[in-house]
Amino acid sequence: MSRLSAVKPAYWISGVLLVVAVVVPLLVPTYAKVDPHLWGFPFFYWYQLMWVFLSAILVSISYKLLRTEERRRRAAQGLGDPDAPDAAAGDAKEGGQ
């Protein structure tokens, strides 16, 4: 079995979302025009601003997917939840004794 088959779908989906968020705004021919106008703004301006918000949404979806996958992986290995407040306190107590 190859190493690529061991990669979880969450990583592939996150990668695709991040590539879309970065590459699409760089494709100049898609927005190098004036029409159509939206609320008096030329296409160039509102299209770029739209991608600011879309990129933020895509990055947050990617983050949540990877965060969920990491929690699932840690739970399967018996490492526990890294965000649990008592986990950090328990580690500090054990190290001090």
Secondary structure as a PSIPRED ss2 file (coil, helix, strand):
# PSIPRED VFORMAT (PSIPRED V4.0)

   1 M C   1.000  0.000  0.000
   2 S C   1.000  0.000  0.000
   3 R C   1.000  0.000  0.000
   4 L H   0.000  1.000  0.000
   5 S H   0.000  1.000  0.000
   6 A H   0.000  1.000  0.000
   7 V C   1.000  0.000  0.000
   8 K C   1.000  0.000  0.000
   9 P H   0.000  1.000  0.000
  10 A H   0.000  1.000  0.000
  11 Y H   0.000  1.000  0.000
  12 W H   0.000  1.000  0.000
  13 I H   0.000  1.000  0.000
  14 S H   0.000  1.000  0.000
  15 G H   0.000  1.000  0.000
  16 V H   0.000  1.000  0.000
  17 L H   0.000  1.000  0.000
  18 L H   0.000  1.000  0.000
  19 V H   0.000  1.000  0.000
  20 V H   0.000  1.000  0.000
  21 A H   0.000  1.000  0.000
  22 V H   0.000  1.000  0.000
  23 V H   0.000  1.000  0.000
  24 V H   0.000  1.000  0.000
  25 P H   0.000  1.000  0.000
  26 L H   0.000  1.000  0.000
  27 L C   1.000  0.000  0.000
  28 V H   0.000  1.000  0.000
  29 P H   0.000  1.000  0.000
  30 T H   0.000  1.000  0.000
  31 Y C   1.000  0.000  0.000
  32 A C   1.000  0.000  0.000
  33 K C   1.000  0.000  0.000
  34 V C   1.000  0.000  0.000
  35 D C   1.000  0.000  0.000
  36 P C   1.000  0.000  0.000
  37 H C   1.000  0.000  0.000
  38 L E   0.000  0.000  1.000
  39 W C   1.000  0.000  0.000
  40 G C   1.000  0.000  0.000
  41 F E   0.000  0.000  1.000
  42 P C   1.000  0.000  0.000
  43 F H   0.000  1.000  0.000
  44 F H   0.000  1.000  0.000
  45 Y H   0.000  1.000  0.000
  46 W H   0.000  1.000  0.000
  47 Y H   0.000  1.000  0.000
  48 Q H   0.000  1.000  0.000
  49 L H   0.000  1.000  0.000
  50 M H   0.000  1.000  0.000
  51 W H   0.000  1.000  0.000
  52 V H   0.000  1.000  0.000
  53 F H   0.000  1.000  0.000
  54 L H   0.000  1.000  0.000
  55 S H   0.000  1.000  0.000
  56 A H   0.000  1.000  0.000
  57 I H   0.000  1.000  0.000
  58 L H   0.000  1.000  0.000
  59 V H   0.000  1.000  0.000
  60 S H   0.000  1.000  0.000
  61 I H   0.000  1.000  0.000
  62 S H   0.000  1.000  0.000
  63 Y H   0.000  1.000  0.000
  64 K H   0.000  1.000  0.000
  65 L H   0.000  1.000  0.000
  66 L H   0.000  1.000  0.000
  67 R H   0.000  1.000  0.000
  68 T H   0.000  1.000  0.000
  69 E H   0.000  1.000  0.000
  70 E H   0.000  1.000  0.000
  71 R H   0.000  1.000  0.000
  72 R H   0.000  1.000  0.000
  73 R H   0.000  1.000  0.000
  74 R H   0.000  1.000  0.000
  75 A H   0.000  1.000  0.000
  76 A H   0.000  1.000  0.000
  77 Q C   1.000  0.000  0.000
  78 G C   1.000  0.000  0.000
  79 L C   1.000  0.000  0.000
  80 G C   1.000  0.000  0.000
  81 D C   1.000  0.000  0.000
  82 P C   1.000  0.000  0.000
  83 D C   1.000  0.000  0.000
  84 A C   1.000  0.000  0.000
  85 P H   0.000  1.000  0.000
  86 D H   0.000  1.000  0.000
  87 A H   0.000  1.000  0.000
  88 A H   0.000  1.000  0.000
  89 A H   0.000  1.000  0.000
  90 G H   0.000  1.000  0.000
  91 D H   0.000  1.000  0.000
  92 A H   0.000  1.000  0.000
  93 K H   0.000  1.000  0.000
  94 E H   0.000  1.000  0.000
  95 G H   0.000  1.000  0.000
  96 G H   0.000  1.000  0.000
  97 Q C   1.000  0.000  0.000
